[in-house]
Structure formats: structure tokens, C-alpha cells
């Protein structure tokens, strides 16, 4: 690992609030698991600013409220036998009193294999992430350039076309069921539309290939890794949005199998409008990002130092 790349912010006597909180989070994580490294690669500090490895956006004091949020790459020690999914779930639960934490758990051999193959996601973290815990028992390899950028951009554009079309087809299905008065399947289709939309946008904007099919998990990843996409879930703390989010998250199971599942016409109309807006906006942003890379206005590997 090139020591000059990943900035080490480990400090036994942190002085700023963010460093103190990250130290507290580290203490919680290492209490339960043997961890080789913890790297923070995105954060939103309430009433201050949002910053991440995939582009920065500074926010006004009114734009952010509530808990701070962090996206963390967790690299378990070789001896840690707990399944990666269980590690992620436990950490996110245990850290809830402190902050909103989105956890990405990957083993060192997996990361080094990705770096050796030019992974844009892990390369961005390598160049711009901030180390908050390091046992220094396992080292990163130096990222390689990878395959021809033009070919990779074409592949990413093809991927987005495919996933966006899937999203649109689920949206069409939702409209069909809505007009047919089959509200439960309309909600299920909207759930699937948003799930595919968020999976696709993570891949296009960060290069991360998530293996999660759960919408709650995808929402957490998008909110923490791409905080500038906050438009996707506007005013989530209002009673109306909380009700709609709750109904949508029931779309995978209860909407299909629970005969008591109910949603009003007004709620379904509002849900459809919001998800249609999300799909349109993510399509616009993803296509703009791809176009900017093609025209040389943006780098394929987009990094932004977390500590600037």
C-alpha cells in the first residue's frame, strides 16, 4: 500500500467532533469483530457539508439535519470467521445511537484482486479514502489502470441502458396494475422499479457492484455514498413520506402475500409520482456522467479527497 495515498486520520487524541465520532464508531466495531482496516470514504456532517470519494457537494446549514452519516469500508482480519453480511448488519445496528453508518465489508484478497483488475470503486477509495483503523497486517496492492477506458465506458453505458429499461418496464407494470385496480401488485412493481434503479445508479456513478437485492439496504447505500442524490428521497422525515416509504418497503413481501395489505388511491398516486421522478433524475444524471467521460469533461475514475 502506498502510504501517501490513503490518508491516515488515526489519532489517539482527536480534537474535532468528526474524528471523535469516528473513533467512537471504531471502538464499537472492533469490540465485536477482528478488523484489519476501516476506511471512511464518504461522510455527511450535519449542518456542515457532504463529502465523498465520488464527488463533493457543500451544503447549507439548512440542507442537512439529524445524525451524521458515514460510508465505511470494513476489511476483516484474516482470522475473522463471521460472515461478511452478518458483520455489516451487526455494525450498522450497533452504530445507530452514534450515526447513520453504511458498511461495505470486503476481504483483503477480494479488494486486491479488484485493484489488480482496475476497479474504479476500490481505486477511488485507495486514492481518496481516510484510514481510521489499521492493524497493518495486510497490505493493499497498487491499483492498475485496467482495461481500455473507452471500452469500459461503453460497457457501463450498455449496463445502464439495460437496467434503466428494466426499471421502466417495472414502472409500466405498476401503471398497468394501478389502472386495473390491482394495487398490491402496483406497489410490488414500484418496489422493483426503485430497486433496479438504485442498483444501476450505484454501478454507473461509483463502479460498485452490489450483491444486495434489498431496497432498505440500497437506500442506505445511495444516501451515504451519493449524498448529493438526496433528491431521490425528499423530505423523508415528514409524516407523508414516512407513510409512503413504509408502504413501499412492504412491496416485496406483504403487498404480495398479505391479504390485509391496504393502500389508498391517493397514496399510490403519490408513490408513483415520486418514483417516476427518481427514475427520470437518475437517468439524466447517469447519462450526463457517461457523456462527460466520453467528452473528456470527467475522469472515469472520479475521486475527491475526503479531507479537503
C-alpha positions in Angstrom: 0.0 0.0 0.0 1.3 3.4 -0.8 1.2 5.3 2.4 0.9 8.6 0.6 -2.4 7.6 -0.9 -4.8 6.6 1.8 -4.7 9.4 4.4 -4.4 8.0 7.9 -6.5 10.0 10.4 -6.0 7.7 13.3 -5.4 9.9 16.3 -5.3 8.9 20.0 -6.3 12.4 21.0 -8.8 13.6 18.3 -9.8 17.3 18.6 -12.6 17.8 16.1 -16.1 16.3 16.5 -16.0 14.2 13.4 -12.7 12.5 14.4 -14.1 11.9 17.9 -17.2 10.3 16.5 -15.2 8.1 14.1 -13.0 7.0 17.0 -16.2 6.0 18.9 -17.5 4.1 15.9 -14.2 2.3 15.5 -14.4 1.3 19.2 -17.8 -0.2 18.6 -16.8 -2.1 15.5 -13.6 -3.6 17.0 -15.4 -4.6 20.2 -17.4 -7.2 18.2 -15.0 -8.2 15.4 -11.4 -8.7 14.5 -10.8 -5.9 11.9 -7.8 -5.3 9.8 -8.7 -1.9 8.4 -11.6 0.6 8.5 -11.7 3.3 5.8 -14.1 6.1 5.7 -14.8 7.1 2.1 -18.0 9.2 2.4 -19.5 11.4 5.1 -22.2 13.9 5.7 -21.7 16.0 8.7 -25.0 17.6 9.7 -25.2 21.4 9.2 -21.7 21.4 7.8 -21.0 19.7 4.5 -21.2 16.5 2.5 -18.1 14.9 1.0 -17.1 11.6 -0.6 -14.7 9.8 -2.9 -17.0 10.2 -5.9 -17.5 14.0 -6.0 -18.2 16.6 -3.3 -21.1 18.9 -2.6 -21.1 21.5 0.0 -24.4 22.1 1.7 -26.0 24.9 3.6 -26.8 24.7 7.3 -30.5 24.2 6.4 -29.8 21.4 3.9 -28.8 18.7 6.4 -30.2 17.8 9.7 -30.1 14.9 12.2 -27.4 12.4 12.6 -24.1 12.5 10.8 -23.6 9.7 8.2 -20.6 7.7 7.1 -19.8 5.1 4.5 -17.2 2.7 5.7 -15.1 0.0 4.0 -14.6 -2.7 6.6 -11.8 -5.2 6.0 -12.0 -8.1 8.5 -8.8 -9.7 9.7 -7.9 -13.0 8.0 -8.8 -14.8 11.2 -12.3 -13.3 11.5 -14.8 -16.1 10.7 -18.1 -14.2 10.9 -19.9 -14.0 7.6 -19.5 -10.6 5.9 -23.2 -9.9 5.7 -23.5 -10.6 9.4 -20.6 -8.2 10.1 -22.3 -5.5 8.1 -25.7 -5.9 9.8 -24.3 -6.0 13.3 -22.1 -2.9 12.8 -25.0 -0.9 11.3 -27.2 -1.8 14.2 -24.7 -1.2 17.0 -23.7 2.2 15.5 -27.2 3.5 15.3 -27.0 5.5 18.5 -23.9 7.3 17.2 -24.5 7.9 13.5 -26.0 6.6 10.3 -23.4 4.1 9.0 -23.4 2.3 5.7 -21.0 -0.6 5.8 -19.2 -2.3 2.9 -17.5 -5.5 4.1 -14.8 -7.0 1.8 -11.8 -9.2 2.4 -8.4 -8.0 1.5 -7.8 -10.7 -1.1 -11.1 -9.6 -2.8 -10.1 -6.0 -2.8 -6.6 -6.6 -4.0 -8.0 -8.7 -6.9 -10.3 -5.9 -7.8 -7.5 -3.3 -7.6 -5.4 -5.5 -9.8 -8.2 -5.5 -12.4 -8.7 -1.7 -12.4 -11.8 -1.5 -10.2 -12.9 2.2 -10.3 -14.7 1.8 -6.9 -11.9 0.4 -4.9 -9.3 2.6 -6.7 -11.2 5.7 -5.7 -11.2 4.6 -2.1 -7.5 3.7 -2.4 -6.6 7.2 -3.6 -9.1 9.3 -1.5 -10.3 7.3 1.5 -9.3 8.0 5.1 -8.0 5.2 7.2 -9.5 5.3 10.7 -8.2 1.9 11.9 -5.3 -0.2 10.6 -3.6 -3.3 12.1 -1.1 -3.1 9.2 -1.0 -6.9 8.9 -2.3 -7.0 5.4 -1.3 -4.5 2.6 -3.1 -3.2 -0.4 -1.6 -3.8 -3.9 -1.1 -0.7 -6.1 -4.2 -0.2 -8.4 -3.6 -0.8 -12.0 -5.1 1.2 -14.9 -7.2 -1.7 -16.1 -8.8 -2.2 -19.5 -9.2 0.5 -22.1 -11.3 3.3 -20.7 -13.3 3.7 -23.9 -14.4 0.1 -23.8 -15.2 0.3 -20.1 -17.4 3.4 -20.7 -19.2 1.7 -23.5 -19.8 -1.3 -21.2 -21.1 0.9 -18.4 -23.4 2.7 -20.8 -24.7 -0.6 -22.1 -25.3 -1.7 -18.5 -27.2 1.4 -17.7 -29.4 1.1 -20.8 -30.3 -2.5 -19.8 -31.0 -1.7 -16.1 -32.9 1.5 -17.0 -35.1 -0.4 -19.4 -35.8 -3.0 -16.7 -36.7 -0.1 -14.4 -39.0 1.4 -17.0 -40.7 -1.9 -17.6 -41.4 -2.3 -13.9 -42.8 1.2 -13.9 -45.1 0.3 -16.9 -46.2 -2.8 -15.0 -47.0 -0.6 -12.0 -49.1 1.7 -14.2 -50.9 -1.3 -15.7 -51.8 -2.8 -12.3 -52.8 0.6 -10.9 -55.2 1.1 -13.8 -56.5 -2.4 -13.3 -57.2 -1.8 -9.7 -54.7 -4.4 -8.5 -53.0 -2.1 -6.1 -50.8 -4.6 -4.3 -49.0 -5.7 -7.5 -48.7 -2.0 -8.4 -46.8 -1.4 -5.2 -44.7 -4.5 -5.8 -43.8 -3.3 -9.3 -42.9 0.2 -7.9 -40.7 -1.5 -5.3 -38.9 -3.5 -8.1 -38.5 -0.3 -10.3 -36.8 1.6 -7.5 -34.6 -1.4 -6.5 -33.3 -1.8 -10.1 -32.9 2.0 -10.4 -30.7 2.2 -7.3 -28.6 -0.8 -8.2 -27.9 0.6 -11.6 -27.1 4.1 -10.4 -24.6 2.8 -7.8 -22.8 0.9 -10.6 -22.7 3.8 -13.0 -21.7 6.6 -10.6 -19.3 4.7 -8.4 -18.4 1.4 -10.1 -19.7 -0.6 -7.1 -21.4 -3.9 -8.0 -23.8 -4.5 -5.1 -25.0 -8.0 -4.4 -27.8 -6.7 -2.3 -31.4 -7.0 -3.5 -32.9 -5.4 -0.5 -34.4 -1.9 -1.1 -33.7 -0.7 2.5 -30.0 -1.6 2.0 -29.9 0.1 -1.4 -31.5 3.2 0.1 -28.8 3.3 2.8 -26.0 2.9 0.3 -27.3 5.6 -2.0 -27.9 8.1 0.8 -24.4 7.5 2.3 -22.3 7.0 -0.8 -24.1 9.5 -3.0 -25.4 12.2 -0.6 -25.8 14.7 -3.4 -28.5 12.4 -4.8 -30.7 13.3 -1.8 -33.4 14.4 -4.2 -34.2 10.7 -4.5 -35.9 10.6 -1.1 -37.1 14.2 -0.4 -38.5 15.2 3.0 -38.2 11.7 4.3 -39.0 12.8 7.8 -42.4 14.2 7.1 -45.4 12.0 8.1 -46.5 11.6 4.5 -43.1 10.4 3.3 -42.7 8.1 6.2 -46.0 6.5 5.4 -45.2 6.2 1.7 -41.8 4.7 2.5 -43.3 2.2 4.9 -45.8 1.1 2.3 -43.2 0.9 -0.5 -40.9 -1.2 1.7 -43.7 -3.7 2.2 -43.9 -4.1 -1.6 -41.6 -7.1 -1.7 -43.5 -9.3 0.8 -46.7 -8.0 2.4 -48.0 -6.4 -0.8 -48.0 -9.8 -2.5 -48.8 -12.2 0.3 -50.8 -10.3 3.0 -54.5 -10.1 2.2 -54.8 -7.2 4.7 -52.3 -5.0 2.8 -54.0 -1.7 2.0 -53.0 1.5 0.2 -55.3 4.3 -0.8 -55.6 5.7 -4.3 -54.0 9.0 -3.2 -51.1 7.2 -1.6 -50.5 5.0 -4.7 -50.7 8.1 -6.9 -48.2 10.0 -4.8 -45.8 7.0 -4.7 -46.0 6.6 -8.4 -45.2 10.3 -9.0 -42.2 10.2 -6.6 -40.7 7.1 -8.1 -41.2 8.3 -11.6 -39.3 11.5 -10.7 -36.5 9.4 -9.2 -36.2 7.3 -12.3 -36.1 10.4 -14.6 -33.5 12.2 -12.5 -31.2 9.2 -12.1 -31.4 8.6 -15.9 -30.5 12.2 -16.6 -27.5 12.1 -14.1 -26.2 8.8 -15.3 -26.3 9.7 -18.9 -24.7 13.1 -18.2 -21.9 11.3 -16.3 -21.3 8.9 -19.2 -21.4 11.8 -21.7 -18.9 13.8 -19.7 -16.5 10.9 -19.6 -16.8 10.4 -23.3 -16.2 14.1 -24.0 -13.2 14.3 -21.6 -15.1 16.6 -19.1 -14.8 14.0 -16.3 -12.4 11.2 -15.4 -13.6 7.6 -15.5 -12.0 7.2 -12.0 -13.6 10.2 -10.2 -12.0 10.9 -6.9 -12.4 13.7 -4.4 -10.2 13.9 -1.3 -12.3 13.3 1.8 -10.2 15.7 3.8 -10.2 18.7 1.6 
